[in-house]
Amino acid sequence: MRLFVGLGNPGAQYAGNRHNIGFMAVDRIACDHHFSPWRAKFKGQTAEGRLGPEKVILLKPETYMNLSGDAVQAAVQFYKLTPADVTVFHDELDLAPGKCRLKSGGGHAGHNGLRSIHQHLGPDYQRVRLGIGHPGHKDRVSGYVLSDFAKADRDWLDDLLRGLSDGAADLARGEGAKFLNAVALRVAPARNGPSAEAPAPAPKSAAPPPEPAEDPRSALQKLADRFR
């Protein structure tokens, strides 16, 4: 069994925030893969289903971001899981918008949701880092992550969420490379046909110059004209 956790804040006022991209990710997986309806459990909302042969529990903590670990620990203890069975989807300031990376272990990089999970589980769980870009200065981070995605972000965000859903079964099986490839095919699809332009046709060769008209003079006349 796998536990997929999407991080975010509960409530309609936060639904479109950059900080809630983790909620958006598991919502998309639940919809596309026909998971059970969401229901209240483990201080959050859960849905159950299968991704390929794997049984997966989706969890959206409703403890607010700073206490996400409370809900995650409750689910881990109930299902008798280990940190290695847990995958967390979260926003990542240090990645460009639309980028996706996998990471296991390591620090929380100041992310409050991850900090809380570290406190309950330690660092040895898997993260799906979802790039939202950086506002440019640390003083603007809080307002940036708690503001909605801009209209200009909608296309890449939809592609990213579709890619996460496409590769979800690979992720559940532990095939990280295949998962990332599925995301990449949505976010940066291969171009059809050759990438280089067809070479321009070679210019047609110029027509040969016309041959000179035949000289009607006799050899003697030519010689005489030469010495005139």
C-alpha positions in Angstrom: 0.0 0.0 0.0 1.1 3.5 -0.8 0.1 6.8 0.9 0.1 9.8 -1.5 -0.2 13.1 0.4 -1.0 16.4 -1.2 -0.1 19.5 0.8 -2.2 22.6 1.0 -4.6 24.6 3.2 -8.3 23.8 3.6 -11.1 26.2 2.6 -12.3 27.8 -0.6 -10.3 30.9 0.0 -7.0 28.9 -0.5 -8.2 26.5 -3.2 -6.4 28.4 -6.1 -3.2 29.3 -4.2 0.2 28.3 -5.4 0.7 26.7 -1.9 -2.2 24.3 -2.7 -0.7 22.7 -5.8 -0.3 19.5 -3.7 -4.0 19.4 -3.2 -4.6 20.0 -6.9 -2.3 17.1 -7.7 -4.1 14.4 -5.6 -7.5 15.8 -6.7 -6.5 15.2 -10.3 -5.3 11.7 -9.6 -8.5 10.9 -7.7 -10.6 12.1 -10.6 -8.7 10.5 -13.5 -8.3 7.1 -11.8 -11.8 6.8 -10.4 -10.9 6.8 -6.7 -13.6 6.6 -4.0 -15.3 9.9 -2.9 -13.4 12.0 -0.5 -14.3 11.5 3.2 -13.1 12.9 6.5 -10.4 10.8 8.1 -7.0 11.3 9.8 -7.6 15.0 10.4 -8.0 15.4 6.7 -9.8 14.1 3.6 -9.0 10.7 2.1 -9.8 8.8 -1.0 -9.0 5.1 -1.8 -8.2 3.5 -5.1 -5.8 1.5 -7.2 -3.0 2.6 -9.5 -2.1 -0.4 -11.5 -1.7 -3.3 -9.1 -1.0 -1.0 -6.1 -3.6 0.1 -3.5 -3.2 3.8 -2.8 -4.6 6.1 -0.2 -4.8 9.8 -1.1 -4.6 12.2 1.8 -5.2 16.0 2.0 -4.4 17.2 5.5 -6.9 19.7 6.9 -4.7 20.8 9.8 -3.4 23.8 7.8 0.1 23.6 6.3 2.1 24.1 9.5 0.6 21.0 11.1 0.5 18.7 8.1 2.5 16.0 9.9 -0.3 15.4 12.4 -2.6 14.0 9.7 0.2 12.1 7.9 1.4 10.4 11.1 -2.2 9.4 11.9 -2.6 7.7 8.5 0.8 6.0 8.7 0.1 4.6 12.1 -3.4 3.3 11.1 -2.2 1.5 8.0 1.1 0.4 9.7 3.2 2.1 6.9 6.8 3.2 6.9 8.1 6.6 5.8 9.3 4.9 2.6 5.6 4.1 1.7 4.8 7.8 1.8 5.0 10.2 -1.1 4.3 13.9 -0.6 3.3 16.3 -3.4 4.2 19.9 -2.6 5.0 23.4 -4.0 8.7 24.2 -4.7 9.9 27.7 -4.9 13.4 26.7 -6.1 12.0 25.1 -9.3 10.8 27.0 -12.4 7.0 26.9 -12.9 6.0 23.6 -14.4 9.1 21.7 -13.4 8.8 18.4 -11.5 11.5 16.6 -9.5 11.6 13.6 -7.2 13.5 13.5 -4.0 13.9 11.1 -1.1 15.4 12.1 2.2 17.2 15.3 2.9 16.0 18.5 4.5 12.7 20.4 4.3 14.3 23.6 2.9 12.1 25.8 5.1 8.8 24.4 3.7 6.4 24.5 6.7 4.4 21.4 5.6 7.5 19.3 5.1 9.0 20.7 8.4 5.9 19.3 10.2 6.2 15.9 8.5 9.9 15.7 9.3 9.0 16.2 13.0 6.6 13.2 12.9 8.2 10.8 10.4 11.8 11.9 9.9 13.2 12.7 6.5 13.0 9.3 4.8 9.9 9.8 2.7 9.6 10.6 -1.0 8.6 14.1 -2.2 7.3 15.2 -5.6 8.6 18.7 -5.9 6.3 20.9 -8.1 7.9 24.1 -9.3 6.0 27.3 -8.8 8.9 29.7 -9.3 10.2 32.3 -6.8 9.0 35.9 -6.4 12.5 37.2 -6.4 12.9 38.2 -2.7 12.4 36.3 0.5 10.2 39.0 2.0 7.7 38.4 -0.8 7.5 34.6 -0.4 4.5 34.4 2.0 2.3 36.6 -0.1 3.4 34.8 -3.3 2.6 31.3 -2.2 -0.7 32.4 -0.6 -1.9 34.1 -3.8 -3.7 32.4 -6.7 -2.0 31.2 -9.8 -2.2 33.8 -12.5 -4.2 33.3 -15.7 -0.9 33.0 -17.6 -0.1 29.9 -15.5 -3.2 27.9 -16.4 -1.8 26.1 -19.4 1.4 24.9 -17.9 -0.4 24.0 -14.6 -3.0 21.9 -16.4 -0.3 20.1 -18.4 1.7 19.5 -15.2 -1.4 18.0 -13.4 -2.3 15.9 -16.3 1.3 14.6 -16.4 1.3 13.7 -12.7 -1.9 11.7 -13.2 -0.5 10.0 -16.3 2.5 8.8 -14.4 0.8 8.1 -11.1 0.8 4.3 -11.5 4.5 4.3 -12.3 5.1 6.4 -9.2 3.1 3.9 -7.1 5.2 1.1 -8.4 8.4 2.9 -7.5 9.4 3.6 -11.1 10.5 7.1 -10.7 12.1 7.6 -14.1 8.9 6.4 -15.9 6.9 8.8 -13.8 9.1 11.8 -14.6 9.0 10.8 -18.3 5.2 10.8 -18.3 5.2 14.3 -16.8 7.7 15.5 -19.3 5.6 14.3 -22.2 2.8 16.5 -21.1 4.8 19.6 -20.1 7.2 19.5 -23.0 5.8 17.2 -25.7 8.1 16.1 -28.5 7.6 17.9 -31.7 6.3 16.0 -34.6 8.6 15.6 -37.6 12.1 16.8 -38.0 13.1 19.8 -36.0 15.3 21.4 -38.7 13.8 23.2 -41.6 13.9 21.5 -45.0 16.9 22.7 -47.0 16.1 25.3 -49.6 16.1 23.9 -53.2 19.3 24.4 -55.1 19.1 27.3 -57.5 18.7 26.4 -61.1 21.8 26.8 -63.1 22.0 29.7 -65.4 21.2 29.0 -69.1 24.4 28.7 -71.2 25.2 31.7 -73.3 24.1 31.6 -76.9 26.7 30.4 -79.3 28.1 33.1 -81.6 26.7 33.3 -85.1 28.8 31.7 -87.8 31.3 34.2 -89.5 30.4 34.3 -93.2 33.8 35.6 -94.3 36.4 33.5 -96.1 39.7 32.8 -94.6 41.4 35.3 -97.0 38.9 38.0 -96.1 39.5 37.4 -92.4 43.3 37.7 -92.9 42.9 40.9 -95.0 40.5 42.4 -92.4 43.0 41.6 -89.6 45.7 43.8 -91.2 43.5 46.8 -92.1 
